[in-house]
Amino acid sequence: MTQITKEQLLEKIFQDDYAQLVGKKLRMTRVRVPGKEVCMAHIINPTDTCIYQNLALHIGVHEGEDHTGETLGLIRFTPWESVVVAADIASKSADIQVCFMDRFCGALIISGKLADVQAAVESVVQFFGEELGFAVCKIHKS
């Protein structure tokens, strides 16, 4: 696949009107059309206190809890509402805690013991791939 310049792209998009648009200010808007995809599945083990604090997992309903040394599972979805189903699958498949769930961005963060988080992330990715026909990524571990 060859790259094209911005000018070549505009000429391709506006074929007939390009000559009239040259030199004028144009406003380009990108629109994201989410597909059915598990875009990221990552397991962090073990975690330091700074990771929980930087992710703000120590405030709100988790205020005062110390999850240092636990494992985190991070999963990202499109469409974003899929995260609700993922949280349900994860919590039913292993002894994990849902730390953060954002149905407007499709982000899910879970915590627990390594084996439980790994089992939950694997269950979610498998369910979305096999049962719902989503494109799924590999699970990455660090």
ChimeraX commands (.cxc) that place a marker at each C-alpha (Angstrom):
marker #1 position 0.00,0.00,0.00 radius 0.5
marker #1 position 1.48,3.34,-1.00 radius 0.5
marker #1 position 1.03,6.53,0.97 radius 0.5
marker #1 position -0.57,9.57,-0.58 radius 0.5
marker #1 position -0.23,13.22,0.34 radius 0.5
marker #1 position -2.98,15.32,1.87 radius 0.5
marker #1 position -3.43,17.10,-1.46 radius 0.5
marker #1 position -3.79,13.80,-3.30 radius 0.5
marker #1 position -6.37,12.63,-0.78 radius 0.5
marker #1 position -8.40,15.84,-1.11 radius 0.5
marker #1 position -8.21,15.63,-4.89 radius 0.5
marker #1 position -9.46,12.05,-4.75 radius 0.5
marker #1 position -12.32,12.90,-2.37 radius 0.5
marker #1 position -13.46,16.10,-4.07 radius 0.5
marker #1 position -12.64,15.04,-7.68 radius 0.5
marker #1 position -14.94,17.42,-9.57 radius 0.5
marker #1 position -14.72,20.34,-7.12 radius 0.5
marker #1 position -10.99,20.18,-6.34 radius 0.5
marker #1 position -9.93,22.99,-8.68 radius 0.5
marker #1 position -12.43,25.37,-7.05 radius 0.5
marker #1 position -11.31,24.39,-3.52 radius 0.5
marker #1 position -7.55,24.85,-3.99 radius 0.5
marker #1 position -6.28,27.56,-1.61 radius 0.5
marker #1 position -9.47,27.70,0.44 radius 0.5
marker #1 position -9.70,26.66,4.07 radius 0.5
marker #1 position -11.29,23.27,4.50 radius 0.5
marker #1 position -12.42,21.65,7.69 radius 0.5
marker #1 position -11.88,17.92,7.88 radius 0.5
marker #1 position -13.72,15.84,10.45 radius 0.5
marker #1 position -12.83,12.26,11.24 radius 0.5
marker #1 position -15.68,10.01,12.13 radius 0.5
marker #1 position -15.04,6.75,13.88 radius 0.5
marker #1 position -17.36,3.95,12.95 radius 0.5
marker #1 position -16.80,1.25,15.51 radius 0.5
marker #1 position -16.80,-2.34,14.39 radius 0.5
marker #1 position -17.15,-5.45,16.47 radius 0.5
marker #1 position -13.69,-5.72,17.95 radius 0.5
marker #1 position -11.70,-6.47,21.07 radius 0.5
marker #1 position -8.89,-4.01,20.27 radius 0.5
marker #1 position -6.67,-4.58,23.30 radius 0.5
marker #1 position -6.34,-7.22,26.01 radius 0.5
marker #1 position -3.43,-6.70,28.37 radius 0.5
marker #1 position -2.46,-8.20,31.72 radius 0.5
marker #1 position -0.13,-6.35,34.09 radius 0.5
marker #1 position 1.43,-8.39,36.90 radius 0.5
marker #1 position 2.34,-7.45,39.57 radius 0.5
marker #1 position 1.36,-3.84,39.93 radius 0.5
marker #1 position 2.98,-1.09,41.93 radius 0.5
marker #1 position 1.08,1.42,44.02 radius 0.5
marker #1 position 1.84,4.17,41.49 radius 0.5
marker #1 position -0.03,2.27,38.75 radius 0.5
marker #1 position -3.23,2.15,40.80 radius 0.5
marker #1 position -2.88,5.78,41.76 radius 0.5
marker #1 position -2.18,6.95,38.20 radius 0.5
marker #1 position -5.22,5.05,36.98 radius 0.5
marker #1 position -7.21,6.58,39.91 radius 0.5
marker #1 position -8.23,3.11,41.09 radius 0.5
marker #1 position -7.70,4.09,44.72 radius 0.5
marker #1 position -10.55,6.65,44.85 radius 0.5
marker #1 position -14.33,6.53,44.72 radius 0.5
marker #1 position -15.78,3.14,45.67 radius 0.5
marker #1 position -12.23,1.80,46.07 radius 0.5
marker #1 position -11.10,4.57,48.42 radius 0.5
marker #1 position -8.70,3.33,51.07 radius 0.5
marker #1 position -8.13,-0.04,49.39 radius 0.5
marker #1 position -4.57,-1.13,48.67 radius 0.5
marker #1 position -4.22,-3.31,45.60 radius 0.5
marker #1 position -0.45,-3.21,45.42 radius 0.5
marker #1 position 0.89,-6.48,44.02 radius 0.5
marker #1 position -2.39,-7.53,42.45 radius 0.5
marker #1 position -2.80,-8.16,38.75 radius 0.5
marker #1 position -4.63,-5.79,36.42 radius 0.5
marker #1 position -6.47,-6.77,33.28 radius 0.5
marker #1 position -7.17,-4.05,30.72 radius 0.5
marker #1 position -9.54,-4.69,27.82 radius 0.5
marker #1 position -10.79,-2.27,25.15 radius 0.5
marker #1 position -13.88,-2.79,22.95 radius 0.5
marker #1 position -15.84,-1.41,20.05 radius 0.5
marker #1 position -18.73,-0.87,20.12 radius 0.5
marker #1 position -18.17,0.71,23.48 radius 0.5
marker #1 position -21.33,-0.66,25.11 radius 0.5
marker #1 position -19.81,-4.14,24.83 radius 0.5
marker #1 position -17.90,-3.40,28.00 radius 0.5
marker #1 position -21.05,-4.08,30.06 radius 0.5
marker #1 position -21.26,-7.64,28.70 radius 0.5
marker #1 position -17.51,-8.08,29.18 radius 0.5
marker #1 position -17.71,-7.05,32.84 radius 0.5
marker #1 position -20.50,-9.59,33.35 radius 0.5
marker #1 position -18.53,-12.39,31.65 radius 0.5
marker #1 position -15.34,-11.51,33.55 radius 0.5
marker #1 position -17.00,-11.40,36.97 radius 0.5
marker #1 position -18.80,-14.70,36.39 radius 0.5
marker #1 position -15.72,-16.53,35.11 radius 0.5
marker #1 position -13.26,-15.77,37.93 radius 0.5
marker #1 position -12.82,-14.14,41.32 radius 0.5
marker #1 position -12.01,-10.64,40.07 radius 0.5
marker #1 position -13.02,-7.12,40.96 radius 0.5
marker #1 position -14.25,-4.64,38.36 radius 0.5
marker #1 position -12.13,-1.54,39.01 radius 0.5
marker #1 position -13.27,0.60,36.12 radius 0.5
marker #1 position -15.84,0.28,33.36 radius 0.5
marker #1 position -16.49,3.00,30.79 radius 0.5
marker #1 position -19.35,2.32,28.41 radius 0.5
marker #1 position -18.64,5.57,26.54 radius 0.5
marker #1 position -15.06,4.60,25.59 radius 0.5
marker #1 position -15.23,0.82,25.82 radius 0.5
marker #1 position -12.60,0.42,28.55 radius 0.5
marker #1 position -12.64,-2.26,31.24 radius 0.5
marker #1 position -10.10,-2.65,34.05 radius 0.5
marker #1 position -10.29,-5.63,36.38 radius 0.5
marker #1 position -8.06,-6.71,39.27 radius 0.5
marker #1 position -7.34,-9.79,41.33 radius 0.5
marker #1 position -4.90,-12.65,41.55 radius 0.5
marker #1 position -2.91,-13.46,38.42 radius 0.5
marker #1 position -4.71,-16.74,37.68 radius 0.5
marker #1 position -8.14,-15.16,38.16 radius 0.5
marker #1 position -7.44,-12.09,36.02 radius 0.5
marker #1 position -5.89,-14.26,33.32 radius 0.5
marker #1 position -8.91,-16.60,33.34 radius 0.5
marker #1 position -11.33,-13.66,33.21 radius 0.5
marker #1 position -9.54,-11.92,30.32 radius 0.5
marker #1 position -9.29,-15.20,28.39 radius 0.5
marker #1 position -13.00,-15.90,28.96 radius 0.5
marker #1 position -13.98,-12.45,27.73 radius 0.5
marker #1 position -11.81,-12.63,24.60 radius 0.5
marker #1 position -13.01,-16.17,23.84 radius 0.5
marker #1 position -16.70,-15.28,24.35 radius 0.5
marker #1 position -16.49,-12.21,22.15 radius 0.5
marker #1 position -14.61,-14.09,19.44 radius 0.5
marker #1 position -16.54,-17.35,19.38 radius 0.5
marker #1 position -20.03,-16.42,20.53 radius 0.5
marker #1 position -20.41,-12.85,19.27 radius 0.5
marker #1 position -18.23,-13.04,16.17 radius 0.5
marker #1 position -15.98,-10.12,17.14 radius 0.5
marker #1 position -12.51,-9.66,15.73 radius 0.5
marker #1 position -10.26,-10.29,18.73 radius 0.5
marker #1 position -6.65,-9.51,19.49 radius 0.5
marker #1 position -4.07,-11.62,21.26 radius 0.5
marker #1 position -3.76,-11.25,25.00 radius 0.5
marker #1 position -0.55,-9.49,25.93 radius 0.5
marker #1 position 1.12,-10.00,29.33 radius 0.5
marker #1 position 3.77,-7.97,31.07 radius 0.5
marker link #1:1,2 radius 0.2
marker link #1:2,3 radius 0.2
marker link #1:3,4 radius 0.2
marker link #1:4,5 radius 0.2
marker link #1:5,6 radius 0.2
marker link #1:6,7 radius 0.2
marker link #1:7,8 radius 0.2
marker link #1:8,9 radius 0.2
marker link #1:9,10 radius 0.2
marker link #1:10,11 radius 0.2
marker link #1:11,12 radius 0.2
marker link #1:12,13 radius 0.2
marker link #1:13,14 radius 0.2
marker link #1:14,15 radius 0.2
marker link #1:15,16 radius 0.2
marker link #1:16,17 radius 0.2
marker link #1:17,18 radius 0.2
marker link #1:18,19 radius 0.2
marker link #1:19,20 radius 0.2
marker link #1:20,21 radius 0.2
marker link #1:21,22 radius 0.2
marker link #1:22,23 radius 0.2
marker link #1:23,24 radius 0.2
marker link #1:24,25 radius 0.2
marker link #1:25,26 radius 0.2
marker link #1:26,27 radius 0.2
marker link #1:27,28 radius 0.2
marker link #1:28,29 radius 0.2
marker link #1:29,30 radius 0.2
marker link #1:30,31 radius 0.2
marker link #1:31,32 radius 0.2
marker link #1:32,33 radius 0.2
marker link #1:33,34 radius 0.2
marker link #1:34,35 radius 0.2
marker link #1:35,36 radius 0.2
marker link #1:36,37 radius 0.2
marker link #1:37,38 radius 0.2
marker link #1:38,39 radius 0.2
marker link #1:39,40 radius 0.2
marker link #1:40,41 radius 0.2
marker link #1:41,42 radius 0.2
marker link #1:42,43 radius 0.2
marker link #1:43,44 radius 0.2
marker link #1:44,45 radius 0.2
marker link #1:45,46 radius 0.2
marker link #1:46,47 radius 0.2
marker link #1:47,48 radius 0.2
marker link #1:48,49 radius 0.2
marker link #1:49,50 radius 0.2
marker link #1:50,51 radius 0.2
marker link #1:51,52 radius 0.2
marker link #1:52,53 radius 0.2
marker link #1:53,54 radius 0.2
marker link #1:54,55 radius 0.2
marker link #1:55,56 radius 0.2
marker link #1:56,57 radius 0.2
marker link #1:57,58 radius 0.2
marker link #1:58,59 radius 0.2
marker link #1:59,60 radius 0.2
marker link #1:60,61 radius 0.2
marker link #1:61,62 radius 0.2
marker link #1:62,63 radius 0.2
marker link #1:63,64 radius 0.2
marker link #1:64,65 radius 0.2
marker link #1:65,66 radius 0.2
marker link #1:66,67 radius 0.2
marker link #1:67,68 radius 0.2
marker link #1:68,69 radius 0.2
marker link #1:69,70 radius 0.2
marker link #1:70,71 radius 0.2
marker link #1:71,72 radius 0.2
marker link #1:72,73 radius 0.2
marker link #1:73,74 radius 0.2
marker link #1:74,75 radius 0.2
marker link #1:75,76 radius 0.2
marker link #1:76,77 radius 0.2
marker link #1:77,78 radius 0.2
marker link #1:78,79 radius 0.2
marker link #1:79,80 radius 0.2
marker link #1:80,81 radius 0.2
marker link #1:81,82 radius 0.2
marker link #1:82,83 radius 0.2
marker link #1:83,84 radius 0.2
marker link #1:84,85 radius 0.2
marker link #1:85,86 radius 0.2
marker link #1:86,87 radius 0.2
marker link #1:87,88 radius 0.2
marker link #1:88,89 radius 0.2
marker link #1:89,90 radius 0.2
marker link #1:90,91 radius 0.2
marker link #1:91,92 radius 0.2
marker link #1:92,93 radius 0.2
marker link #1:93,94 radius 0.2
marker link #1:94,95 radius 0.2
marker link #1:95,96 radius 0.2
marker link #1:96,97 radius 0.2
marker link #1:97,98 radius 0.2
marker link #1:98,99 radius 0.2
marker link #1:99,100 radius 0.2
marker link #1:100,101 radius 0.2
marker link #1:101,102 radius 0.2
marker link #1:102,103 radius 0.2
marker link #1:103,104 radius 0.2
marker link #1:104,105 radius 0.2
marker link #1:105,106 radius 0.2
marker link #1:106,107 radius 0.2
marker link #1:107,108 radius 0.2
marker link #1:108,109 radius 0.2
marker link #1:109,110 radius 0.2
marker link #1:110,111 radius 0.2
marker link #1:111,112 radius 0.2
marker link #1:112,113 radius 0.2
marker link #1:113,114 radius 0.2
marker link #1:114,115 radius 0.2
marker link #1:115,116 radius 0.2
marker link #1:116,117 radius 0.2
marker link #1:117,118 radius 0.2
marker link #1:118,119 radius 0.2
marker link #1:119,120 radius 0.2
marker link #1:120,121 radius 0.2
marker link #1:121,122 radius 0.2
marker link #1:122,123 radius 0.2
marker link #1:123,124 radius 0.2
marker link #1:124,125 radius 0.2
marker link #1:125,126 radius 0.2
marker link #1:126,127 radius 0.2
marker link #1:127,128 radius 0.2
marker link #1:128,129 radius 0.2
marker link #1:129,130 radius 0.2
marker link #1:130,131 radius 0.2
marker link #1:131,132 radius 0.2
marker link #1:132,133 radius 0.2
marker link #1:133,134 radius 0.2
marker link #1:134,135 radius 0.2
marker link #1:135,136 radius 0.2
marker link #1:136,137 radius 0.2
marker link #1:137,138 radius 0.2
marker link #1:138,139 radius 0.2
marker link #1:139,140 radius 0.2
marker link #1:140,141 radius 0.2
marker link #1:141,142 radius 0.2
view
